[in-house]
Amino acid sequence: MKAANTEDPKIRLDKWLWAARFYKTRSLAKAAIEGGKVHYNSQRTKPGKVVETGARVTLRLGWQEKIVVIDDISDRRRGAPEAQQLYHETEDSLKRREDLAWQRKTMQAAQLPPARRPSKKDRRDIQRFREQNGL
């Protein structure tokens, strides 16, 4: 891993996201940037943007939105523990993600599955009900 010194290496944003293990391939990182799912210092950007230490990167990954600050720059993809040293997530981002995860869990618990599968008679009754009500 390269250390951030007076001569910061010029690394593209898509390559840094790949090295930091946010995306499996550079092409996926590039597609996310071009799709507007990645913002650099609160602005849309291009995959070729040169990253700098201290910059804020906002990532939307599925249900999650992470805000990370770049601590170090690397163009090599290494193990996850080393990749996590390239950035740190902001406190607001962590709290927001935990709150959203809790909301999703409570919503899922509210929608309990039926106790058993419908029997053949139950299915016929459901079908008859739908036909009568035009559903």
Beta strands, then each sheet from edge to edge (+ up, - down):
strand 1: 38-40
strand 2: 43-44
strand 3: 56-61
strand 4: 64-70
strand 5: 87-89
sheet 1: 2+ 1- 3+ 4- 5+
end
